[in-house]
Amino acid sequence: MILVAALLVGVGIGYLRGGRWQALGSFRVRWPLLPAVAVALQMALAVSPALRGLGGARPALLVTSYLFVGGWIWANALVRDGALRRALIVVAEGWLLNVVVMVANGGMPVSSSALARVGHAGAVVSQGHLWKHVAVSPATRMPLLGDVIPVPVPLLRSVISLGDVAMLVGLCVAAAVVVARGQAAADRIGPAVEPLAA
């Protein structure tokens, strides 16, 4: 929900700057299937107890899925120009912060006190929708990069990381730029691209 809210805010800003929201529909990206593969891998980890029980292979598979996403972000950032490129680089930097802390801890550290602030006190972070997380403890490396920021806003209740904040800001700005510029100005990446809907 937070991701959707960030994108909607960006679209609204772009529209208020004289843009057209229809530009999002014709926006083109490189390698559109790569994030789908990453999501499928994470979903497989989420629903398969056998995969979650693979010990050291579990974080390796999780990081692999994130590497797919990171490669996709960079591939699309580097073929853009101006504000759109800078916004996508911010997204990539946020992604990198998340990967670093996950690699260091075998999963995303999540704060129990932050969970309590959004109404999830006592949640077991290694189960359910938090399956890819590990609890923050005295042994946690770089805990400030984990999911320690509570968002106690109705409908958006969640716990996010500094990396998530960077990604959300970058996506918001990117959406605003695409809508404000329109497809002709925002998407100059040549013939080696595929439609987002493909």
Phi, psi and omega in degrees: 000323180295320178299315179298318179299317180297317179294320179295320177298315179299316178299318179298318179296315179299320179295317180294339177272011176096010182276183180234124182296339179296341179300331179297325182292334181254006179294135184248146179228155172279147173049059185295340182277344184299312177295331177295321177296318179297316179296318179298321179295317178294322178295322178297319177295325183289323188261351184252107176301327180297317179291322180292339181267016183277007178065239182294338179289331181300305178297330178295318178293321179297313179296323177301317179297322179290327177295323175300314180296316180298318177298321179294318179298312182295320180300325180276329179293318188288345178259006177260177177226165173058222186296328180293318177297315181297320179296318180290329175293323175298319176301315181296322179293321176297318176301317182296320177301318179295317180296318182301312183288329178291318178297320183293335186238002181073019181159172180279117177295136180231137184276129178292325179292323177292320176299319180298324182291339178254014174090019181239041180300137178080005180296139176272108192290345180269004182236168176062216183289352178258024186302332183269010182256161170231151182287141173293134179217174177302338180273356183294132176271136178051053185300333181293344177269357180278187177282088184235001183256109179283142175240086186275033182273131178308139182074343180244010186306120181193172174237125186234172182250171174298323176298319177299319179300313179299317180296318181295317178297314180298317179294322178298312180295318180300316179298319179297319180294315181299315181292319183292321181281324189084164186300318187299322183271330188272343191234075181252070186239014171078190188277351187272038182234164178237150176299146178303326183281353184289000000 
